[in-house]
């Protein structure tokens, strides 16, 4: 019998406002589409909360002050309630901000959900957000990522034993060709190898290639 392999497990944080999160997540999704043997957990990390000081009111206590938090909750609601549709919704929510140049507010996000999932499902997601159910999940996962592996930005890749690394990829991977899927898999595998390399503490380019 051929030897069995253990799926490579990792978490990756996101906030739909960040273009570098969009870039990295496109590669993750491409790699998954290529058949990569990964177990991926998509973890919300609120940039609004990360930018608040210790004396400031947590964004969780006044979510209406941060429109981007609605999109983050919508993504998590789809992840948990409609996992089979998460990939396309995940891409669409990034597109609202970075392709369409629109605000990630309830109106624009709800319109995207209605188009992709239908009015009924979009309405159910909105109700769960308004009830505070999804916000509690986002807060818990955000705080766990910060307190455990020490995530402070998006995207952060987290592997076993709370080994974590913040990554900035310069190239996108929006297409669905065989070449793009293979490129996504290769890119993420290279990142995971660096995350797992315990002798590596910091790696940063001195200038951005033109």
PyMOL commands that set and color helices and strands:
alter all, ss='L'
color gray80, all
select helices_A, chain A and resi 19-33+47-50+59-61+63-65+68-81+83-98+106-117+119-130+133-147+160-162+178-196
alter helices_A, ss='H'
color red, helices_A
select strands_A, chain A and resi 8-14+38-44+156-159+163-166
alter strands_A, ss='S'
color yellow, strands_A
deselect
rebuild
show_as cartoon
